[in-house]
């Protein structure tokens, strides 16, 4: 049984922290974030019925001394 049914406006916070990484690993994590954000990478199973698919609303990325923020544009 799904935790959230389709249509709910629930938000899920995911925090990923990587220590002692190579630069290419940071780039790979950016690809994972993009795939999660766009709903191309599901968490769990049964993606074919819409379960485990996420849609990004905002993201904060910290890398060395730089910080980046991503935010979904409001739909018109």
C-alpha positions in Angstrom: 0.0 0.0 0.0 1.4 3.4 -0.9 2.3 5.9 1.8 0.8 8.9 -0.1 -1.9 8.6 -2.6 -1.7 10.5 -5.8 -2.9 14.1 -5.4 -1.6 14.8 -1.9 0.5 17.9 -1.4 2.9 16.1 1.0 6.6 17.0 1.0 9.5 14.6 1.7 12.9 15.9 2.8 15.9 13.9 1.7 19.4 14.7 2.9 22.4 13.1 1.3 25.9 13.7 2.7 29.1 12.4 1.1 32.5 12.5 2.8 35.9 11.8 1.2 34.7 11.8 -2.4 36.3 12.2 -5.7 35.2 15.1 -8.0 33.6 12.6 -10.5 31.5 11.2 -7.6 30.1 14.6 -6.9 29.1 14.9 -10.6 27.5 11.5 -10.4 25.4 12.6 -7.4 24.2 15.6 -9.4 22.9 13.2 -12.0 21.1 11.2 -9.3 19.6 14.4 -8.0 18.4 15.4 -11.5 16.9 12.0 -12.0 15.1 12.0 -8.7 13.9 15.7 -9.2 12.5 14.9 -12.7 10.8 11.6 -11.6 13.0 9.4 -13.8 14.5 7.5 -10.8 11.9 5.9 -8.5 12.4 4.9 -4.9 11.1 1.5 -4.2 9.1 -0.5 -6.8 6.0 -0.3 -8.8 6.9 2.8 -10.8 4.6 1.7 -13.6 1.6 2.7 -11.3 3.2 5.9 -10.1 4.6 4.8 -6.8 8.0 5.9 -5.6 8.2 8.8 -8.1 9.3 12.1 -6.7 9.0 15.6 -8.1 11.5 18.2 -7.0 10.4 21.4 -5.3 13.7 22.8 -3.9 17.2 21.7 -3.3 20.2 23.1 -1.5 23.7 22.0 -2.6 26.8 22.7 -0.6 30.2 22.0 -2.2 33.4 23.2 -0.6 32.7 26.8 0.2 30.0 27.3 -2.4 26.2 27.0 -1.9 23.6 26.5 -4.6 19.8 26.6 -4.4 17.4 25.1 -6.9 13.7 25.9 -6.8 10.9 24.7 -9.0 9.2 27.5 -11.0 5.6 28.1 -10.3 3.3 26.8 -13.0 1.2 29.4 -14.7 
